[in-house]
């Protein structure tokens, strides 16, 4: 029971963040130019140093490039399937539900995998040196690829939304 208490707050926090992420990804989203610009800037600020560090280890550029390529493929299909609607002078947008679900699955699947690995490392009875060695070995190319898939997709998709929202909307509410 004592062990359970230390995990309850992180589990509640993660559940809250998951529900918030799902609400912000699935279905129609209200267009907010400042929010989209802020997200693009934050993602760009995070991606550029990671890419610069990857240049120090050229072999890691392969997984990064694969992630960017897959991100562009998802972006292509998202752009092709994006729908805009105007409701009460507000603009809303959404893409195909399967693309939204795939992005969520990639993000949460990798997050849960990393949490389970970290849990196993810290719960095992190892010396500090063994634990440190295992944590050093946790850097894997698949995580980098997933990171670049998500960043490429969101930076491109939010840029597309900003560009399309600047165009006039017809009486039917479609762009």
C-alpha positions as CSV (number, residue, x, y, z in Angstrom):
1,X,0.0,0.0,0.0
2,X,2.9,2.4,0.8
3,X,4.3,1.8,-2.7
4,X,0.9,2.7,-4.2
5,X,0.8,6.1,-2.6
6,X,4.0,7.3,-4.3
7,X,2.5,6.6,-7.7
8,X,-1.0,8.0,-7.4
9,X,-0.2,11.6,-8.1
10,X,2.0,10.9,-11.2
11,X,-0.7,8.5,-12.5
12,X,-3.4,11.2,-12.0
13,X,-1.3,13.8,-13.6
14,X,-0.5,11.6,-16.6
15,X,-4.2,10.7,-17.0
16,X,-5.1,14.3,-17.0
17,X,-2.5,15.1,-19.6
18,X,-3.6,12.2,-21.8
19,X,-7.3,13.3,-21.6
20,X,-6.2,16.9,-22.5
21,X,-4.1,15.7,-25.4
22,X,-6.9,13.6,-26.8
23,X,-9.4,16.5,-26.5
24,X,-7.0,18.7,-28.4
25,X,-6.3,16.2,-31.1
26,X,-9.6,14.5,-32.0
27,X,-12.5,16.3,-33.6
28,X,-12.9,20.0,-34.6
29,X,-10.4,22.4,-33.0
30,X,-11.0,26.1,-32.7
31,X,-8.6,28.2,-34.7
32,X,-6.4,30.4,-32.6
33,X,-3.6,32.1,-34.5
34,X,-1.5,33.0,-31.4
35,X,-1.8,29.4,-30.0
36,X,-0.7,27.9,-33.3
37,X,2.2,30.3,-33.6
38,X,3.3,29.6,-30.1
39,X,3.2,25.8,-30.7
40,X,5.3,26.2,-33.9
41,X,7.9,28.3,-32.1
42,X,8.1,26.0,-29.1
43,X,8.5,22.9,-31.3
44,X,11.1,24.6,-33.4
45,X,13.0,25.7,-30.4
46,X,13.1,22.1,-29.2
47,X,13.8,20.5,-32.5
48,X,16.7,22.7,-33.6
49,X,19.1,21.9,-30.7
50,X,18.2,18.2,-30.9
51,X,19.0,18.2,-34.6
52,X,22.3,20.1,-33.9
53,X,23.2,17.4,-31.3
54,X,22.3,14.7,-33.8
55,X,24.8,16.1,-36.2
56,X,27.6,15.2,-33.7
57,X,26.7,11.6,-34.2
58,X,26.0,11.2,-38.0
59,X,24.6,7.6,-37.6
60,X,21.7,9.1,-35.6
61,X,20.8,11.3,-38.6
62,X,19.4,8.1,-40.3
63,X,16.7,7.7,-37.7
64,X,16.1,11.4,-37.6
65,X,15.7,11.5,-41.4
66,X,13.3,8.5,-41.2
67,X,11.2,10.3,-38.6
68,X,11.1,13.5,-40.7
69,X,10.1,11.5,-43.8
70,X,7.3,9.7,-42.0
71,X,6.2,13.0,-40.5
72,X,5.9,14.5,-44.0
73,X,3.9,11.5,-45.2
74,X,1.5,11.9,-42.3
75,X,1.4,15.6,-43.0
76,X,0.6,15.1,-46.6
77,X,-2.5,12.9,-45.8
78,X,-3.5,15.3,-43.0
79,X,-3.4,18.3,-45.3
80,X,-5.3,16.4,-47.9
81,X,-8.1,15.5,-45.4
82,X,-8.4,18.7,-43.4
83,X,-11.8,20.2,-43.2
84,X,-12.6,23.8,-42.1
85,X,-15.9,25.0,-40.7
86,X,-17.1,28.4,-39.7
87,X,-19.4,28.4,-36.7
88,X,-20.7,31.6,-35.2
89,X,-17.9,33.7,-36.7
90,X,-15.3,31.2,-35.3
91,X,-13.2,29.0,-37.5
92,X,-12.7,25.3,-36.7
93,X,-10.6,22.7,-38.3
94,X,-9.9,19.0,-38.2
95,X,-8.2,16.3,-40.2
96,X,-9.1,12.7,-40.7
97,X,-9.8,10.7,-37.5
98,X,-7.4,7.9,-38.5
99,X,-4.5,10.3,-38.9
100,X,-5.3,11.9,-35.5
101,X,-5.5,8.5,-33.9
102,X,-2.3,7.4,-35.5
103,X,-0.4,10.4,-34.1
104,X,-1.8,9.8,-30.7
105,X,-0.9,6.1,-30.8
106,X,2.7,6.9,-31.9
107,X,3.0,9.5,-29.1
108,X,1.4,7.6,-26.2
109,X,2.8,4.2,-27.3
110,X,6.4,5.4,-27.2
111,X,5.7,7.4,-24.0
112,X,4.4,4.3,-22.2
113,X,7.2,2.2,-23.5
114,X,9.8,4.6,-22.1
115,X,8.0,4.8,-18.8
116,X,7.9,1.0,-18.5
117,X,11.7,0.8,-19.3
118,X,12.5,3.5,-16.7
119,X,10.3,1.8,-14.1
120,X,12.1,-1.6,-14.7
121,X,15.5,0.1,-14.4
122,X,14.7,1.9,-11.2
123,X,12.8,-0.9,-9.5
124,X,15.5,-3.5,-10.1
125,X,18.0,-4.0,-7.4
126,X,21.2,-2.8,-9.1
127,X,24.1,-0.8,-8.1
128,X,24.2,2.9,-9.1
129,X,26.8,2.1,-11.8
130,X,24.7,-0.6,-13.4
131,X,21.7,1.7,-13.3
132,X,23.6,4.5,-14.9
133,X,24.9,2.2,-17.6
134,X,21.4,1.0,-18.4
135,X,20.1,4.6,-18.6
136,X,22.9,5.5,-21.0
137,X,22.0,2.5,-23.2
138,X,18.3,3.7,-23.3
139,X,19.1,6.2,-26.1
140,X,17.7,4.5,-29.0
141,X,17.1,5.6,-32.6
142,X,13.4,4.7,-32.5
143,X,12.7,7.4,-29.9
144,X,14.5,9.9,-32.0
145,X,12.4,8.9,-35.0
146,X,9.2,9.2,-33.1
147,X,10.2,12.6,-31.8
148,X,10.9,13.8,-35.4
149,X,7.7,12.3,-36.7
150,X,5.6,14.2,-34.2
151,X,7.6,17.5,-34.5
152,X,7.6,17.4,-38.3
153,X,3.9,16.6,-38.4
154,X,2.8,19.3,-36.0
155,X,5.1,22.1,-37.3
156,X,3.9,21.4,-40.8
157,X,0.3,21.0,-40.0
158,X,0.0,24.1,-37.8
159,X,1.8,26.1,-40.5
160,X,-0.7,24.8,-43.1
161,X,-3.6,25.7,-40.8
162,X,-2.2,29.3,-40.4
163,X,-1.8,29.6,-44.2
164,X,-5.3,28.3,-45.0
165,X,-7.0,30.3,-42.3
166,X,-5.7,33.5,-43.9
167,X,-7.7,32.7,-47.0
168,X,-11.3,33.9,-47.3
169,X,-14.1,31.5,-46.4
170,X,-17.0,30.8,-48.6
171,X,-20.6,31.1,-47.5
172,X,-20.7,27.3,-47.0
173,X,-18.1,27.6,-44.3
174,X,-15.5,25.7,-46.3
175,X,-12.1,27.0,-47.4
